Amino acid sequence: MSLITVAIVEDIKDIREGLQILIGSSPGFICNQVYATGEEAVKALPAHCPDVVLMDIHLPGINGIDCLRQVKQACPNTQFIMSTVYEDDDNIFESLKAGAHGYLLKKTEPVKILEAIRDVHAGGSPMSAQIARRVIQTFQAKNNKSEEALLTPKEKSILHDLSKGLRYKEIAAAEGISIDTVRTHIRRMYEKLHVQSRTEALNRVYGMK
């Protein structure tokens, strides 16, 4: 079985050297390309185009995301796993949009790092559990916004009233409409959202239980 060639781009010396030892000494891997800055990686990686690059996001100078964008053009078949200390939503999605196929926290256990490299090389998209949860939460939030877009301004206002626990009579007074009109708006809202109760409607749009 051919070896998986891996490059490391990491500015912290101890982490960089530790990863090189871990990966280079593990069966099935070879790790000869190691860089401390994005500038070094952009200059050198296109001559090698390794199977996998383990890329730190927070690099001095060219950050990991910009480095990924530049190297990806020269090495379209190289798979990138981003590495960071923080669960930062903006960086997660900018990395994925730039072409990353994996995203790990730096506290990931060594055996999990090796598994992630094998996974991404085989066509997978490895992510730390915490990162995967953030991706799912963001997707759900965007989906909830699309649900809210189905509603008229008045229906949104009434739904907001419902979220505050107001009764129909109180909503009618707040909105300046009759109770029957409140009921009509709520019925149409439930039909659009495919729900049957206040709780289901709030959960569908706001993620409220």
N, C-alpha and C positions, 0 to 999 in steps of 0.2 A: 504494500500500500504506500502511495506517495506521501511525502511529508507535507504538512500544512505550513506554508511560509507566513510568518507573522512579523509585522513591524510595530514598534512602539513609539508614540510621540507623547512625551511626558516631561514636564520641566522640573519636577521634584526628583532630585538625584536618587534618594533612597527608594522611592516608589519605582522609578525607572529601572534601576538595577535589580530590584526585587522581582519585578515582572519578567525581566530578561532571564534571570536565573530560573524562575518558576517555569516559564514557557520553554526556554531552550533546553532544560534538563528533563522535560516530560516527553515520554514516547509519543511519536507521531507529529512532533512539531520541530520547526527550525526557526530561530529568531536571531537574525544577523543585522537587521536594520533597526537602529535605536537612535532617536533624535530628541533633543532637549527643547527645540523651538519649532514653531510652525514654519518659519523661514527655511530652516534646514530641511524639513520634510518636503516642502514644496519644491525645493531645488533638487533633492536627491531621489525621492520616491518614484517619480516617473521612469527612472532608469531601471527600476526593479519590479514595480507593480506586484507586490506580494499578494497572497490570497486574502489576508485579513490585516487590517490596521486597527490597533487599539489606541484610540485618540483621546487625549485629555481635552476637555472643552476650554478650561481657563488657562490658556497659554499666554505668556508675555508676547507682545507684538501681535502677530497674526494669531487670532484665537482659533480654537479647534474647528469651529463651524466653517470659518472662511478657508482654513487649510483644507478641510474636507472638500469644499466646493471646487477648489483649484486642482487638487490631486485627482478628484473623481473624473475630471475631464480627460486627463491623461491616462487614467487607469479605470476604465468603466467597469471592469470585471472584479475589481478589488472590493471586498466587503469591509465596511467600517463599523466598529463598535465604539460608541462614545463613552467616556468615563468622566464622572464628576463627583464631587462631594455633596452637592446640593440637588434636591428634588425641585428643580426650577422649571415651571411649566413652559415659559417662553423658550428656554434653551432646549427642552425636550422636543418641542414641535419644530423649532428652527432646524435642529439636527436632522429630524426625520424628513423635513422638506428638502434639506440639502442632499439627502441621499444615504443617511445612516440606516443601517439595518439592525442595530442593537444599541442598548443603552443600559449601562451598569453604574451603580454607585461604587465608589472606591472602597467601601467597607465590605464589598462582596468577597466571600470566602474564595481562597485560591482554587479549590476544586471546581467551584461554580464558574470561575473565570475560564478555566480550561473547557468546561462543558459549553460555555457560551461561544467560544471560538469554534469548537466543533460544530455547534448548532448553526451558527451563521454561515459557516463554510458549506454546510449541507443544504442551505437554502432557508434556514429558519430566521426568526427575528427575536433573539434573546433579550429579555429585559429583567432587571431586578423586580421583585414583586411589588415594591413600593412605587416604582416607575410605571409598571403596568396598571396599577390602580389609578394613578394620576391620569394616564391616557384615557382610561375608561370613564373616569369622572368628567373629564373635559368633553369627551364625546357625548355623554349623557346630557351635560349642560347645554351643548349646542343643539342637541335634539329637542330639549325642553324649550329652547328659544324658538325653534321652528314650529313647535306645537302652539306656542303663544301667538305666533304670527297668524294663525288661523282665526283668531278672535278679533272682533271689532273693538274699537277704543272703549265703548261702553261696557262690553263684555269683560274686557281686561280690568276695567275699574271695579266692576261688580265682583270679579274673581278676587281682586285685592281686598275688597270688603269682606268676602267670605274668609279670606286668610286671617283676618283680624277677629274672626268669630262672631261677626255681626249677624243678627237675625234678619229675616226678610223685611220686617217692619222698619228696622233700623237702617237697612240698606236703602229702602224706598225713601226714607227721609234724607239720607246722605246724598242720594243721587237725584232727588227732586222728581221722582216718578212714582207711579202707583205700585202697590204690592203685586197686582196682576202682571204689570209690565216687568217687574223684577222676575217673577216666575217664568215669564216668556223668554227673557234673556237667558236665564239659567238653563231652561230646557234646551234652547238652541245651542248654548255653550256645551252642554253635556253631549249633544248629538255630534257636534264637530270633533270633540275630544274622544268620543266613543267611551264615555264613562257613565256611571249611574248614580254617583254621589259626590257630595262636596269633597270628601276625603280623596277620592280617586282623581277628581279634577285638580286639586292642589298638588297631589303627588305627580300627576302627569306634567304639569307646567312648571312647578317650583321644586319638585323633588321632596315635598313635605309629606311626612307620614301622619 
